[in-house]
Structure formats: C-alpha cells, structure tokens
C-alpha cells in the first residue's frame, strides 16, 4: 500500500505536509465509513484506497459494508434510480419497510460507535436511526438534481437526522435541505493498480490476451452495465465512426457489483446489441478484467467515451484523463467539471455529434495528444486522492469542532 510520502513527487511536498498536520489534529479519534459493497463502482474504489492511506497516518478509521439479500438491493437500486430522476421508479410501502428492516439489522451488527460516521449513498442511509453518539455525515455520490419527489420525500426525514450532507456538485443539493451541505469531488489514486504507469509492452500483452489488435485504433467506454451509462449509445458512436475508420475497434468494459441487480440484464442487452461484430469487445470482471486490465485498456484507447445520460461524477472519465487520453462525453452530471470542451476533450449532445468528435480526434492524433496532456494536468490539480483525503480530514476536524 502506498504511503503519503509516495505522492510527493506527483502533488508536491506542501500538499503532503498539510495532510500530515491535519492527521495529527484528529489522532486518537475514531471514524467509520459505511457503504453498500466492497467491490464494483466508484464508492468502493475510493474507500478501498482512501481508508488504508488514512490509517497509515495513524488515524483510527474503518470501512464497513452492508449485508443484504437480492430483494434488498433491488429496492435500493430502485431508490438510486428514483433519486437520479426516474419517475417510474415507484417504491411500495412493503419495499420501504424491507429497506428499513435490513438497515436496522445491519445497525446491530456494525460498529457505529465513532466520533465521526460517514454514510455513503441511499443504501445505508437509515442507519442514522440507530445513532448513539458522534457526528454523522451523509455522502451522496449520485446526481440528485431532479429527484423523483415521492422517493425523496420518504428519505428526507432521515437525511435531516444527519449533521452534514456532502454532494459532488452544488446543483445536486436538494431544495430546502434542512442541514448544512458541502461540495466534495470524488478522486482517484494515481498509484493504484488501475492508474499506475504501465510499460507499452505490458499494455500490448493485455490487449492480445483479449484478442484486441494493438495496431488498429481502439476506442472504449468503461462503466457499469446500466441504463444511465448509455452503453448502446457508445456502440452507435462506434458504428458511425467505423464508416470513416474501417479498422476501428471498441471495448465496452464493465463490472458487476453486489448492489446492482440490473447489471446482468444490461450486460446481456449490450452483448445482443453488439451482435456478431468481432471488433466489439464486451468485457467484465467475470472475464478476468480487473484493475490492471482496465488500466491497460484505458491507456490503449485513442479516445475514451462516456455517454452517460446521468452521472454523479464519472471517475472513469478522471481515470482516462489521468492517462493522457482525451474524452468525448455527454454533458451529464459531474462530467463537465472534468471534460472542459475543446480543452481536455469534447462535450456532446448526441450520437451524431459524439461520432464527429471521435472521428476528428482519430484523424488528428496531435490534437488528441494535446487534449490528453491538458486532461492529465487538470486531474493532477483537482481530482487526486491527496485532495480527497485533505478534504475529508478538514471535514472531520470541522465536525468535531477542532478548527483552531
């Protein structure tokens, strides 16, 4: 596991020294983070790197996850969709009772007796009902700019029980929120297996293992198999661009998470939509695609796609930009914070527009390199783990009233 000093060559000694000083302030206090699952999705990735790094600084912080069956996670996925604006995602009284019951059962098994407790997303939200001590913060990672009001009205009374809410963008903060709210961007770890430097021969070896031709252009989208991520739209872009670039290939890379019961259904839809085209590679963690393989694919992309219709933030955009790859994306959620149109990539409104931008970057590799280099600088300044850890420590200090 990386130590805080390992980041100094990337972010500078000043940033590292500031983190060390803040960590000293909260020595001896206990903190807990709780989310739905230990693998799959951006929240698990953030916590899997952030918690060990914080512990290496002497901070007593733990990461715990929920236990629940498929029925529970079906309800919470409905809730997730509803908060992102799905008006058809109706949650019945029985489903809501199940949601509260499973949360109460988890509260009795989890160690929530801490000075600061951070609850991530709607799945463990009701744990606050069993709160005994400490300051509690709810970290919402999804796009709640236009929530399904019926679903939000069920959750809002529990949100009010927290001391603080944290969102990825200001416009995600629900109107008339009764508690203080702050903005904090998700971050990536540049030293993790998914983002650390790779040699060109290591990248080629991974591509060849999956039958991808390293000598032909490759584009791709890394995202869960999920309707919000618009995977079929990514394949549509590939098909339009391929008319002008006959050798083009596309990799659609996703992972299955325990808290996402829709994943298998959408994976099958993507496979069917790809048909018999041998230049479309639909891959997942079930094919052995882990962090190292994702790293290799992203580095091999001439252009990365992110055609999400809704997106809380989009860490796979951050990952691609960090690797110097320009991103063509829809103007959704937190993506415009990262893809600065014409500077680190292109923001598009639809399939035709996206296809034209991808074709432009394939025809002009010098432009792709220039945008990619700017993207890497943008990520280094704003979206690396050291920034995320610094913001977390500041939040902890302020919550427990130790700002001097």
Secondary structure, 3 states (H helix, E strand, C coil): CCCHHHHHHHHCHHHHHHHHHHHHHCCCCEEEEEECCCCCCHHHHHHHHHHHHHHHCCCEEEEEECCCCHHHHHHHHHHHHHHCCCCCCCCCHHHHHHHHHHHHHHHHHCCCCCCEEEEECCCCHHHHHHCCCCEEEEECCCCCCCCCHHHHHHHHHHHCCCCEEEECCHHHCCCCCCCCEEECCCCECCCCCCCCCCCHHHHHHHHHHCCCCCCCCEEEEECCCCHHHCHHHHHHHHHHHHCCCCCCEEEEEECCCCCCCCHHHHHHHHHHHHCCCCCEEEEEHHHCCCHHHHHHHHHHCCEEEECCCCCCCCHHHHHHHHCCCCEEEECCCCHHHHCCECCCEEEECCHHHHHHHHHHHHHCHHHHHHHHHHHHHHHHHHCEHHHHHHHHHHHHHHHCCCCC
